[in-house]
Amino acid sequence: MGADPKYTTVSGFSAGSFMADTMYVTHSETFKGAGLHDGGPYGLDVNHHSFCILATPENSPNCFD
């Protein structure tokens, strides 16, 4: 009983969005896509939310540790 990756997605709301995003990014070969609502980007440290919300790995590497 396996799920077909061509039709499997992951989704989340708020804190679940963070978890779904992490799951999608780290296992993207398993999922067709991700539905994310009211969460933050992958790698966001919620303790540095205001600083890191617009960060990229290139301009703010500490946000992605």
C-alpha positions in Angstrom: 0.0 0.0 0.0 2.2 2.8 -1.3 1.2 6.4 -2.3 1.9 7.4 -5.8 4.3 10.4 -5.7 2.7 11.8 -8.9 -0.4 12.5 -6.8 0.9 13.0 -3.3 1.1 16.5 -1.8 1.7 17.8 1.7 -0.1 20.8 3.3 -0.2 22.7 6.5 -1.6 25.8 8.3 0.4 28.0 10.7 2.8 25.7 12.6 1.7 22.9 10.4 2.8 25.0 7.5 6.4 25.1 8.9 6.3 21.3 9.2 4.8 20.7 5.8 7.4 23.1 4.2 10.2 21.3 5.9 8.8 17.9 4.8 8.4 19.1 1.2 11.9 20.7 1.0 13.7 17.8 2.6 11.8 15.1 0.7 10.8 16.9 -2.5 11.3 13.7 -4.5 8.3 12.2 -2.6 5.8 15.0 -3.1 4.2 16.6 -6.2 3.7 19.8 -4.3 3.0 21.6 -1.0 0.1 23.8 0.1 1.3 26.2 2.8 -0.9 28.8 4.6 0.1 31.3 7.3 3.6 29.8 7.9 7.1 30.9 7.2 9.8 29.9 4.7 11.9 26.8 5.1 14.9 27.4 7.5 13.3 30.3 9.3 14.3 30.6 12.9 11.2 31.8 14.7 13.3 33.5 17.3 14.7 35.8 14.6 11.4 36.2 12.7 11.5 39.9 12.1 15.1 39.8 10.9 15.0 36.6 8.9 11.6 36.8 7.2 13.2 38.3 4.0 16.5 36.6 4.4 18.2 34.4 1.9 21.0 31.9 2.5 23.3 34.3 0.7 22.5 37.6 2.5 21.8 36.2 6.0 23.4 32.7 6.5 22.8 32.8 10.3 19.0 32.6 9.6 19.5 29.2 8.0 21.7 27.4 10.6 
